[in-house]
Amino acid sequence: MCLQTVGEAIGLAFLIVNDILRSTSDEDGEEEPLHASYVSLLGIDQALETAANLQETARLAIESIPGDTSLLTGLADLITHRA
């Protein structure tokens, strides 16, 4: 159950951060077609907060897993800090 929680939290955080990065990038100057995203639904501040909360959820679940979990912790941190 802990690994499922970690996977779900990291996966959703990845999607949210991806939406944030797509909404704030202006690589080619062209606007992307409108589509539903976490940023369009929540706003960028709430999307960032949601990603941070999911990271914390993942980290708490990781803490309950026995053994060396540094790679999972690093993955959770990497995904949310790329925004």
C-alpha positions as CSV (number, residue, x, y, z in Angstrom):
1,M,0.0,0.0,0.0
2,C,2.9,2.4,0.7
3,L,4.4,1.9,-2.7
4,Q,1.0,2.5,-4.3
5,T,0.7,5.8,-2.4
6,V,4.2,6.8,-3.4
7,G,3.5,6.0,-7.0
8,E,0.2,7.8,-7.1
9,A,1.6,10.9,-5.4
10,I,4.7,11.1,-7.5
11,G,2.8,10.4,-10.7
12,L,0.2,13.1,-10.1
13,A,2.9,15.6,-8.9
14,F,4.7,14.9,-12.2
15,L,1.6,15.7,-14.2
16,I,1.0,18.9,-12.3
17,V,4.6,20.1,-12.6
18,N,4.5,19.3,-16.3
19,D,1.4,21.5,-16.6
20,I,3.1,24.3,-14.7
21,L,6.2,24.1,-17.0
22,R,4.1,24.0,-20.1
23,S,2.1,27.0,-19.0
24,T,5.1,29.1,-18.1
25,S,7.4,28.2,-21.0
26,D,7.5,30.5,-24.1
27,E,10.0,28.6,-26.3
28,D,8.6,29.4,-29.7
29,G,6.3,32.3,-28.8
30,E,3.2,30.4,-30.1
31,E,0.3,29.8,-27.9
32,E,-0.7,26.2,-27.3
33,P,-4.3,25.3,-27.9
34,L,-6.5,25.6,-24.9
35,H,-6.8,22.4,-22.9
36,A,-7.8,21.5,-19.4
37,S,-4.8,21.4,-17.1
38,Y,-4.2,21.7,-13.4
39,V,-2.9,25.2,-14.0
40,S,-6.1,26.2,-15.9
41,L,-8.3,24.6,-13.3
42,L,-6.5,25.7,-10.1
43,G,-4.3,28.6,-11.1
44,I,-0.5,28.4,-10.9
45,D,-0.2,29.1,-7.1
46,Q,-2.7,26.4,-6.1
47,A,-1.1,24.0,-8.6
48,L,2.3,24.6,-7.1
49,E,0.9,24.0,-3.6
50,T,-0.8,20.8,-4.7
51,A,2.4,19.5,-6.1
52,A,4.2,20.3,-2.9
53,N,1.5,18.6,-0.9
54,L,1.8,15.5,-3.1
55,Q,5.6,15.5,-2.6
56,E,5.1,15.6,1.2
57,T,2.5,12.7,0.9
58,A,5.1,10.7,-1.1
59,R,7.9,11.5,1.4
60,L,5.7,10.4,4.4
61,A,4.8,7.1,2.7
62,I,8.4,6.5,1.7
63,E,9.4,6.9,5.4
64,S,7.3,3.9,6.3
65,I,9.1,1.6,3.8
66,P,12.0,-0.4,5.3
67,G,15.5,-0.3,3.9
68,D,17.3,2.3,1.8
69,T,14.7,4.5,0.2
70,S,17.0,7.4,-0.8
71,L,16.3,6.8,-4.5
72,L,12.6,7.1,-4.0
73,T,13.1,10.2,-1.9
74,G,15.3,11.7,-4.6
75,L,12.8,11.0,-7.3
76,A,10.0,12.7,-5.3
77,D,12.2,15.7,-4.8
78,L,13.4,15.8,-8.4
79,I,9.9,15.8,-9.8
80,T,8.6,18.6,-7.8
81,H,11.7,20.8,-7.9
82,R,11.9,20.9,-11.7
83,A,9.3,23.7,-11.8
